Amino acid sequence: MHHVTQIKEFKVIDTCRDAVVINTNIDDYKAHAHFADIRGALECISLINRGLLPKSRYYKTACKRLLTPEQYEGLVERTKEKYININKGVRR
């Protein structure tokens, strides 16, 4: 039995072997991606919906398959500000 979940334009099908994500707005067969488990699929969709580009090469490839080239180019790379503890390391 397959479990199907719909998140915005993405349909997630959880099979016994893996999880498949399909973009329902694109009629092309290539607009789908396979993930090892449902958590990975949901994480990738979450990043796409927040407009963030994943760091993982596998997830980036999945995003390229799930989105149009224009949508993919609109994703922003995640960056963290460097944390500097001003109280540490300075002795007077």
Sequence and secondary structure as in RCSB ss.txt:
>XXXX:A:sequence
MHHVTQIKEFKVIDTCRDAVVINTNIDDYKAHAHFADIRGALECISLINRGLLPKSRYYKTACKRLLTPEQYEGL
VERTKEKYININKGVRR
>XXXX:A:secstr
  EEEEETTEEEEE SS EEEEETT  STTSEEEESSHHHHHHHHHHHHTTEE SSHHHHHHHHHHS HHHHHT 
EE        TTSS   
